[in-house]
Each structure stands twice: as structure tokens, then as C-alpha cells.
Amino acid sequence: MISRQATMPTEIHGYRVIDLLGEGAASRLYVVSDPRSRDLFALKHVNCRDASARRFLTQVEREHELGSKVDHPAVRSARKLLRYREIVRTTEVSLILDFVDGVPLDEIPRATTHDLLEQFATIADGLHHLHELGYAHADLKPGNILVAATGQATLIDLGQSCRLGERKPRVQGTPGFLAPEQAAVGIIDARTDAFLLGATIYRQLTGRYGSTEMLNARSPVESLRRLLPDLPLEIDELVHACLEEAPARRPGDLSVVADRLRDLSALCAEGRFPRSLKRPA
């Protein structure tokens, strides 16, 4: 249970609160210290005292379900889930996560083409790891990728994750990145994450959305080469392969996508591709 001082708790379930990292509809994310080991962790706290917000508890439980199985440097793992009950009902949960000292991808200065491709290769590896565990991330976007000062990218926020082949009861995800099957409440699998990866790369390269789902857009997504004439054809082809409307036409093995991204990054390092690409106006 939380020990409060003004609006900022000093302690949550025995962990000393150091700072607030962010907050959502029913949750807050803190950086905390374990009083015994003095190690730093991220702590996601969800307070749910009415039935309408109970879905947030479910999301945290799902994040723990998958995060506790994660064993990959590109994906943030979960350590433990702590519950606080009133009578027989859980009203608060705290999820202890590995602390990642980084900044969301969409909040950092624009990276070189080489660095961006390397970061996305790392994220594709992380997605492949989740697929090997039998899950899809299902909510990849720039805000769910943290980049450290070293340039290391880490995939976070597994709250929307689901088992491969699962059909969710309602539309979940982020407009501008949603795969068509997510908007249609269809089956989600590794190819759904391939679409989300393509949409995220598209967003970082152009500043525009790679998906029109849930945006009421009147025109289709523009070709990358139309927006970025200097973009190498190989990058254009890979991103648009991920953005294919039909899941069966997208890459199904994200480890292959990761290898291809690294190959393209190497060509950038050799000077065969432009070092940087100016976003369209």
C-alpha cells in the first residue's frame, strides 16, 4: 500500500520512491529504490477503486504475465506483481520492472539513418523474442521504445500484449499505428507486430502516420519514396512490405527483418546510403 506525503508518495510496498516518470489514466510510473539492495527499478502503480477502471488492472497483470518470462536485452522485463486488497477485491497493484535509463524515441533528437536502422533492428529482435514466447506486443510505437545515451533501444509497455492467434474483445492499440486486423478486431499474430514496426519506422522517417486506421483519413498512406526521394529503394521496400494491408503478405519472422535492417545499416555506415534524411514539410 502507498505511504503518501502530499501528492507524491515516499514509499510504495516498501520501495522508496525517487521520482515520477509518467502517468496515464489510472496509473503512475515511478523510479524506485529497493531498500535492501539499493537497486533501481521502475514501479507501475495502478489504483482501481471502481469497476470502470478494472481493465487497467488486467493490463498490468498481462504485462507481468509476459514480462516475467522475458529474457532479452531489447525488452524490459518484469520482476514481481504486488497486490493490495480491500476485503476480497484487489484495488491496487504495483508492478516492479527493470529500470531503463532512456528517453522515448519520439522525444530524442533525430538520429542518423544508420543509428535509426540499428535501433529498429534491435527492436525487431525484441519482438521476435516475444513471438518465441508465444506473444505479440500489439502496441509498438515510438513512445514505447526507450533509447539510452549509448543509443541502445529497449522495447517497453507490454500491457496490450496478447497471445499469438488471439482475437481481442475490442479495438486496442494506438491510432496512426494500428494494423487493419486490429481495427477489425481480427486475429493478432507476429505479422501484426510487423505492421506496427513498419508504421513506427514510417513515423520516425517522415513525421507522418503509416496507418490510417481510426484516423478518419481521406487518403491512403503515401509512398516513402514520394515523401523522401533520397530514401534508398531497399529501405522503402522493407517498410512497405511490413505495411502490407493483408497480413499474409507481410514478413512473419521478425528475426529476418532484424537481419535485413542491420544489412541496410551497414550500407549506411559504408557511405552507400545518405547519412541523414530530411523529413518532408
FENJO-V423096 format. One record per backbone hydrogen bond with DSSP energy under -1.0 kcal/mol. NH is the residue of the N-H (numbers start at 1). CO is the residue of the C=O. If there is no record, write none. Layout:
nh = (NH	NH)
co = (CO	CO)
This chain:
nh = (3	8	10	11	12	13	15	16	17	18	19	21	22	24	28	29	30	31	32	33	34	38	41	42	43	44	45	46	47	48	53	54	56	58	59	60	61	62	63	64	65	66	67	68	69	75	76	78	79	82	84	86	89	91	92	93	94	95	96	97	98	102	103	105	105	107	113	116	117	118	119	120	121	122	123	124	125	126	127	128	129	130	131	132	133	134	135	136	144	145	146	147	148	151	154	155	156	161	162	164	165	166	176	177	183	184	185	186	188	192	193	194	195	196	197	198	199	200	201	202	203	204	205	206	207	215	227	228	231	236	237	238	239	240	241	242	243	249	250	257	258	259	260	261	262	263	264	265	266	267	268	269	270	271	272)
co = (11	5	3	3	15	1	12	33	10	31	31	29	29	27	45	22	43	19	41	16	39	34	32	97	30	95	28	93	26	91	50	51	53	54	55	56	57	58	59	60	61	62	63	64	66	72	155	67	96	94	92	89	86	84	84	46	82	44	80	42	77	100	147	142	145	104	275	112	113	114	115	116	117	118	119	120	121	122	123	124	125	126	127	128	129	131	130	162	141	142	154	103	152	148	146	74	144	158	136	134	188	163	213	174	179	180	182	181	166	189	189	190	191	192	193	194	195	196	197	198	199	200	201	202	203	212	223	224	228	232	233	234	235	236	237	238	239	246	247	253	254	255	256	257	258	259	260	261	262	263	264	265	266	268	267)
